[in-house]
Amino acid sequence: MDDAGWDELAADVLAEQYGVTAEAVERVPMGTDTINRRVLTTDGRRLFVKEYEPTADLDAARSAWDMSEFCRAADLPVPRVWPDRHGNLVALTEGSAWAVVDEHPGRVTTSAMGVARAEHIGMVLGRMHRVLAAYPLPRLRQHTRWRTGSVEDAMVEAGAVLAAAKRQQHPDVVLLSHELNQRCDDLRAHVGGLRAGLPEEFVEQAVHADFTRTNMLVLADVVTGVIDFRGARAIPAWELGRAAFDPRTVATSDQWADCALVMIQAYRSENPTLPLADVVACVRVALLYMLFSFFGAVTSEYGLPAEAEADLQRHWHERQTSIRRLLDRFEDLEDVLRSSTGGRP
């Protein structure tokens, strides 16, 4: 089917399942398990339409959209999900599954955070975790390789990544080999000590599970939309650390430590019941998560558009830099967090 046929298909789905008429349909070259389109309707609405690939987990998609609506009902900046004519958040029609969402103002930023944006992100995430503490635990569970995975298995994975890169004729396999060797050295040298400083128990609850730069719409320094919920049960400290130590910011900004501390303190102001030990541990958790992740080292298997593939490759290199910077500073950052939030529960 050509582009015009795909556009016509989306227009038919909108008319039959949602009662709206499309005036213009534009394909959006992004997404790994969805085909995405922006739509302008004849009555001036701007919608974002997702068509799921046949391999997508639709139960997980329904759960994620339900969580999204739960957060929107609590006045978080989350776009409205449209129910179809049967009241379903995921429509099954024309041989595919579909979801339709209001398009929110703002854009996904490609730059590092500044302190003001970091503070607002922390407020939004803290409020979201406070709201989701009352949400039923999802079936999907976020992995905790950073906490329980073996160093030996991670080193085997590093070898498999390098072998895949050679098969796929990676454009700079020599650099990648050096980076993977460095990763293995760091895994051997640091994982035991980092894990020894973690709390014995963490709070676990429902979370967004992919609260990253690419899933936030921002206008100036304000988060105007949180999108693409993955919707899993996980440790809030993991999601907080992942957001606070965004590799784009850590690797490219001299303000990265200030941004992280301001975000964590703002989070704490909105979600004061998360134990202090969990809050402080988010630094180690972020570092361990990076050490055990090889996402982006090779990219050809994802079938991404060129721009998205280049961004993912950049993410891999930025994470390598972030690991080095966090290894140098994580104890100092923990000390600051203990002293600055020590009077809280």
C-alpha positions, 0 to 999 in steps of 0.5 A: 500500500502506498502512502496515500492508501495508508492515509486513506486507511487512517481517515476511514478508521477515524470516521468509522470508529471515532466519528471525526473527519480527517482533512489532512494526514501526515506520517510521522517517521518514529516508533518501534511498534506503531505506525504514527500519523498526525491528523488535522480534522475538519473541525480543527482538532489535531490528533496523533494516531497510532496503528500497532504492528501485528507483534505488539502486546495489545494487553500491555497497550490497553493497560498503558493507555488506562494508566495515562487516563488515570494520570490525566484525571489527576490533572497531570499534563497528559494528552487525552486518549479518545475512546472508540465508538465502543468505549475502548481505548484501543480500537480493533478494526481494519485488521489492526489495533489503533489508538487516538490521542489529542496532540498536545502543545510543545515538542520533544527537545533534543538539547540538554536540560537547564536547571529550570526545566529539570525542576519542573520535570521533577515536580511532574514526576513526583506528582505522577508517582504520588498519584500512581501509588494508588494505581493497581500494580500492572501485570508488566514488571520492569526488569531489575538486571541492574540489581540482580543480573550477573556481571558475567552475563552482562559481559557475555552480552557485550561480546554478543553485541560486538559480534553483531556489530561486526556482522552488520558492518558497524561504521566504527567497530574499533571504537565500539570494541574499545567502549565495550571493553571499557564497559566490561572493566567497569562492570567488574570493578564497580558493580559489587560496591555500587550494589553494596550501598543500595537499600535492602528493600525498595518501594515498588509501585505502578510507574510510567516506565519510560519517563525519558526526554523523548517522551516529554513535550516541553514548551520553554521550560515547562512540561506540557505533555507526558506521552507514551506510557509503558505502564509497569510495576517498578521501583520509583527510585529507578525512574527518578534516577533515569530522569535525573541523570539523562545522558544527553544532559550528563554528557553535554552540560556543565550543569548536569549535577545541578540539574539532577539535584534540583530535579530530585529535590523538586520530586521530593517536594511533590512525593515526600513519602518515598523513603529517603534511602530510596531517593538517595539510592537513585544515583546508584540505581541510575549508574547501575542501570546504565552499566547493564544496558547495551541499548543503542550499541548496534541499531540496524535490527530496530529498522529505524529511520536514519534520523532516529538511528543516529539519535540512538547511536548518539545516546549510546555514546552519551551514556558511555560519557555519563557512566564516567562522570557518575563514577567520579561523582556519585558519592558526593551527590549522595552526600548532598542529597542526604544533607539537603533532604535529611529533615524529611521522612 
